[in-house]
Amino acid sequence: MPGFCPPQDYVFFADEAGISNDRFTVVGGVCVRSAIIPFLHANIEAFRVKHNMRAELKWSKVSNQKSSEYTALAELFFALNNSNHIHFHALVFDSHKVDFSRIGERDHDKVLSRLYYQLLVHKFAKLYPNDVGMCVCLDHRNSSTPLEDLRRMINATLARDHAIPHNPVKQLVSQDSCDDDILQLNDVILGAVCAARNSKHLLVETRAAKRDLAQFVLEKSGLRSFENNSPRSVHRFTVWNFNGGGRG
């Protein structure tokens, strides 16, 4: 199951985690150059063959029986991350502390769209070369905010606030993760980050494989904790604890 490969130069594959009962919701994704997407697909396919992992790869499927396989997937991710083939950026939303009035919407779906907007403006469109166009691919979700409206808002903000007037985000699409290996890889890493940010890796009631994988991702990320923002000098793996105000 290879997946989406657009003509734009840079692509951000994104999703959300922890949207139901967790204190911290995390929206995040991986940034890649479209030219290396076939290379990434080939690496994930090699992982699938080696470990006999033919089904959809998901954080929710991390089990004690498949613990070593999912650790191997995380090892593959960090090998690609450390070689700058793939970057990861996440925004954390604390439902206990954020002033909803500053965001401007109390509706949960609209707040989630706002978080995507913040992440995509500040951790993707501003930071990566955009002269030949950019694309965003979200894991499929039902939303009252049309994707085209979100794309236009992102481009309008880039023009108004950041002197980027040429509408660099050319596509903002939704794909089913079951048909896309890069979205599946992101799902696993994002789930681990969300679990660690919610301290589930410290709870005895959390499945051992998930505790171990969340701890492994935290250690490999190069960050001491996901409770603090990544230093601005860090670009390969970043976490931004969003407070409803400016960028992380």
C-alpha positions as CSV (number, residue, x, y, z in Angstrom):
1,M,0.0,0.0,0.0
2,P,2.3,2.9,-1.2
3,G,0.1,6.0,-1.0
4,F,-0.3,9.6,-1.9
5,C,2.4,11.3,-3.9
6,P,1.6,14.9,-5.1
7,P,3.4,17.0,-7.6
8,Q,4.3,19.7,-5.1
9,D,7.8,19.7,-3.7
10,Y,7.0,19.4,0.1
11,V,4.3,17.4,1.7
12,F,3.0,17.4,5.2
13,F,1.2,14.2,6.3
14,A,-0.8,15.0,9.4
15,D,-3.3,13.6,11.9
16,E,-4.6,14.1,15.5
17,A,-4.4,12.0,18.7
18,G,-5.9,12.1,22.1
19,I,-9.2,13.8,21.1
20,S,-11.6,11.8,23.2
21,N,-10.7,11.5,26.9
22,D,-7.1,12.7,27.2
23,R,-6.2,16.0,28.7
24,F,-3.7,16.7,26.0
25,T,-4.7,16.6,22.3
26,V,-1.8,16.4,19.8
27,V,-2.0,17.3,16.2
28,G,1.1,16.5,14.3
29,G,2.7,15.1,11.2
30,V,5.7,14.3,9.1
31,C,7.2,16.6,6.5
32,V,8.8,15.0,3.5
33,R,9.9,16.0,0.0
34,S,7.7,14.4,-2.6
35,A,10.8,13.3,-4.6
36,I,11.7,10.8,-1.8
37,I,8.2,9.4,-1.2
38,P,9.0,6.3,-3.3
39,F,12.1,5.8,-1.2
40,L,10.1,6.0,2.0
41,H,7.5,3.6,0.6
42,A,10.3,1.2,-0.3
43,N,11.7,1.3,3.3
44,I,8.3,0.7,4.9
45,E,7.6,-2.1,2.5
46,A,11.0,-3.7,3.4
47,F,10.0,-3.4,7.1
48,R,6.6,-5.1,6.3
49,V,8.3,-8.0,4.5
50,K,11.0,-8.5,7.2
51,H,8.5,-8.4,10.1
52,N,5.5,-9.9,8.3
53,M,3.5,-6.8,9.1
54,R,1.0,-6.7,6.3
55,A,-2.0,-5.1,8.1
56,E,-2.5,-1.4,8.7
57,L,0.1,0.1,11.1
58,K,-1.6,2.0,13.9
59,W,-0.9,3.1,17.5
60,S,-4.2,1.5,18.5
61,K,-2.8,-1.9,17.3
62,V,0.4,-1.8,19.3
63,S,0.2,-5.0,21.4
64,N,2.4,-7.0,23.6
65,Q,2.5,-9.6,20.9
66,K,3.8,-7.1,18.3
67,S,6.0,-5.0,20.6
68,S,9.3,-5.8,18.9
69,E,7.8,-5.2,15.5
70,Y,6.5,-1.7,16.4
71,T,9.8,-0.9,18.1
72,A,11.5,-1.8,14.8
73,L,9.1,0.6,13.0
74,A,10.0,3.4,15.4
75,E,13.7,2.6,14.8
76,L,13.1,2.9,11.0
77,F,11.4,6.3,11.6
78,F,14.3,7.7,13.6
79,A,16.8,6.4,11.1
80,L,14.9,8.4,8.4
81,N,14.5,11.3,10.8
82,N,18.2,11.5,11.8
83,S,19.2,11.4,8.1
84,N,16.8,14.3,7.4
85,H,14.6,12.3,5.1
86,I,11.6,12.9,7.2
87,H,10.8,15.5,9.9
88,F,8.2,15.4,12.6
89,H,6.3,18.4,14.1
90,A,3.5,18.3,16.7
91,L,1.3,20.8,18.5
92,V,0.0,20.0,21.9
93,F,-3.3,21.4,23.2
94,D,-4.0,21.5,26.9
95,S,-7.8,21.5,27.4
96,H,-7.4,22.4,31.0
97,K,-5.3,25.6,30.5
98,V,-6.1,27.1,27.1
99,D,-8.3,30.1,27.1
100,F,-10.9,29.2,24.5
101,S,-12.0,32.9,24.1
102,R,-8.5,33.6,22.7
103,I,-8.9,30.9,20.1
104,G,-12.4,32.3,19.2
105,E,-14.4,29.1,19.0
106,R,-15.8,26.8,21.6
107,D,-16.9,24.2,19.2
108,H,-14.5,21.2,19.5
109,D,-14.3,20.5,15.8
110,K,-13.6,24.1,15.0
111,V,-10.9,24.3,17.7
112,L,-9.3,21.2,16.2
113,S,-9.3,22.9,12.7
114,R,-7.7,25.9,14.4
115,L,-5.0,23.8,15.8
116,Y,-4.2,22.3,12.4
117,Y,-4.2,25.9,11.0
118,Q,-1.6,26.9,13.6
119,L,0.6,23.9,13.1
120,L,0.5,24.1,9.3
121,V,1.3,27.9,9.2
122,H,4.1,27.9,11.8
123,K,5.7,24.4,11.5
124,F,5.3,23.8,7.8
125,A,4.5,26.6,5.4
126,K,6.8,29.2,7.0
127,L,9.7,26.9,7.5
128,Y,10.2,24.9,4.3
129,P,11.0,26.1,0.7
130,N,7.7,26.9,-1.0
131,D,8.5,28.4,-4.4
132,V,7.3,25.3,-6.2
133,G,4.3,24.6,-4.0
134,M,3.4,22.7,-0.9
135,C,0.8,20.1,-0.1
136,V,-0.9,18.9,3.0
137,C,-2.4,15.5,3.4
138,L,-4.6,14.9,6.4
139,D,-5.8,11.5,7.6
140,H,-9.5,11.4,6.8
141,R,-11.8,12.9,9.4
142,N,-15.3,14.4,9.4
143,S,-15.1,18.1,9.9
144,S,-17.4,21.1,9.5
145,T,-14.5,23.1,8.2
146,P,-14.0,22.5,4.4
147,L,-10.4,21.7,3.5
148,E,-10.5,24.4,0.9
149,D,-11.4,27.0,3.5
150,L,-8.6,25.9,5.7
151,R,-6.1,26.0,2.8
152,R,-7.2,29.6,1.9
153,M,-6.9,30.7,5.5
154,I,-3.4,29.4,5.7
155,N,-2.3,31.1,2.5
156,A,-4.0,34.4,3.6
157,T,-2.1,34.3,6.8
158,L,1.2,33.7,5.1
159,A,0.6,36.6,2.8
160,R,-0.7,39.0,5.5
161,D,1.8,38.2,8.3
162,H,4.8,36.6,6.7
163,A,5.3,38.3,3.3
164,I,4.6,35.1,1.4
165,P,2.1,36.2,-1.2
166,H,2.1,33.5,-3.8
167,N,-0.3,31.0,-2.1
168,P,2.3,28.3,-1.5
169,V,-0.1,25.6,-0.2
170,K,-1.5,24.4,-3.5
171,Q,-3.3,21.3,-2.2
172,L,-4.9,20.4,1.1
173,V,-6.4,16.9,0.8
174,S,-7.8,14.1,2.9
175,Q,-6.7,10.5,2.6
176,D,-7.7,7.2,4.3
177,S,-4.7,6.1,6.3
178,C,-5.4,2.5,5.5
179,D,-4.3,3.2,2.0
180,D,-1.2,5.3,2.8
181,D,2.0,4.0,4.5
182,I,3.3,7.4,5.5
183,L,0.1,8.3,7.3
184,Q,0.3,5.0,9.1
185,L,3.9,5.6,10.1
186,N,2.8,9.1,11.4
187,D,-0.1,7.5,13.3
188,V,2.3,5.3,15.3
189,I,4.8,8.1,16.2
190,L,2.0,10.6,16.9
191,G,0.2,8.1,19.2
192,A,3.4,7.5,21.1
193,V,4.0,11.3,21.6
194,C,0.4,11.8,22.7
195,A,0.7,8.9,25.2
196,A,4.0,10.3,26.6
197,R,2.5,13.8,26.8
198,N,-0.4,12.4,28.8
199,S,2.0,10.5,31.0
200,K,0.4,7.2,30.0
201,H,3.8,5.6,29.7
202,L,4.1,5.9,33.5
203,L,0.8,4.2,34.3
204,V,0.7,0.5,35.2
205,E,-2.7,0.1,33.6
206,T,-1.3,1.1,30.2
207,R,-0.4,-1.9,28.0
208,A,3.3,-2.7,28.4
209,A,4.0,-2.5,24.7
210,K,2.6,1.0,24.5
211,R,4.4,2.2,27.7
212,D,7.7,0.9,26.2
213,L,7.1,2.4,22.8
214,A,6.1,5.8,24.1
215,Q,9.2,5.8,26.3
216,F,11.4,4.7,23.3
217,V,10.0,7.6,21.1
218,L,10.6,10.1,23.9
219,E,14.2,9.0,24.3
220,K,14.9,8.9,20.6
221,S,13.3,12.3,19.9
222,G,16.3,14.1,21.5
223,L,13.9,16.0,23.8
224,R,14.1,15.5,27.6
225,S,10.3,15.9,27.9
226,F,7.3,16.7,25.8
227,E,6.1,19.1,28.5
228,N,8.4,21.8,27.2
229,N,8.7,23.3,23.7
230,S,11.5,22.2,21.5
231,P,14.4,24.7,21.2
232,R,13.9,26.9,18.1
233,S,17.3,25.6,16.8
234,V,15.7,22.1,16.5
235,H,14.1,21.2,13.2
236,R,14.0,17.4,12.7
237,F,11.6,16.6,15.6
238,T,9.7,19.4,17.3
239,V,6.9,19.6,19.9
240,W,5.0,22.9,20.5
241,N,2.8,23.2,23.6
242,F,0.2,25.7,22.2
243,N,-1.2,28.3,24.6
244,G,-3.6,30.0,22.3
245,G,-1.1,32.7,21.4
246,G,1.9,33.0,19.2
247,R,4.1,30.4,17.6
248,G,6.2,27.9,19.4
